[in-house]
């Protein structure tokens, strides 16, 4: 009987929003135009719990920032211009770390890094460095798009040019990169909750 009750409660928790009390999807405002300095934020990514937002600020130094939605407090996690640009912040499933692309303004070469939001410790993801020929080639770097639910892999976009590329799985701790698809045109991709699909 206890197991049956627990099963019912789990089913209710997992019910889609449209099935709950006849409601449809719920939209929540993350940031207003007044809060974003003229909407100069790119690659805006809410944390898994929805309390914080990570982004690159075009109107500033193109560093990596996190804003607390309740207080409005903004923190810079990684500096940017004039030396580097930081793009595509992606939260880890536990909301403790951010993966992002750090690209050189001089060479366009890039690498994926992971920063611990609390301690500010930064690591470089092994095997993600790319050597490009021109500063404008930063789009050819591996760009993080999502984390696997167990936090062991990053789903990344590769780019043969600015319009087409592929998808790969990159082990956070290092190891062989697994190609998943090529010749796809996309900006972002996500891993399904069960980890079986992209």
C-alpha positions, 0 to 999 in steps of 0.5 A: 500500500505504501509503495502504491501511494509513493507511485501515485505521488511520483506520477503526479510530480512527473505529470506535464504542466498541461495536465495539471489543473487544465493549465497550459505551459507557464512562461516566466520573465527572466530579465527585463530590458531595463535590467539588461543594459539595452538587451546586450546579453547573449547566450542567456542560460537559466540555472537548473533551479531558475534562481540564476542566469548566466550570460555573456554581456556584449555591452561590457567586456564580453566576460562571463556573468551570473545574475541572481534573479531575486536580488538582481546582483550581477557577478563576473566569473571570468573577464573578457576583452580585450584579450578573450571572449567568453561564449555559450555558458551551459550550467551543469545539472547540479547548478554548481558549474558552468561550461563555456567557450573561451576564444582568443581575440588574437588568433580565434583559437578556443578551448572549453573551460569549466568554472565552479561558480562558488569557488571560481576554480577553472579547469580546461576540458582536455582535448577541446583546444582548437587552433584557428587561422583568424580572429573571426574563426572563433565560431569554428571552435567546439561550442558547448550546448548541453551537459549529460544528466550525469555530468560526465559529458558535454554535448558540443557543436563543431563547425566546418563553417558558420552555417554547418557543423556537427555534434559530438560528445566530449568527456569532461575528464578527458578521453575520446570525443564521440561524433554523433552527427555531421552536416547539421545547421543549429545553434543549440542542442539538448540531451534528453532526460534519460540520456538516450537521445539528442 
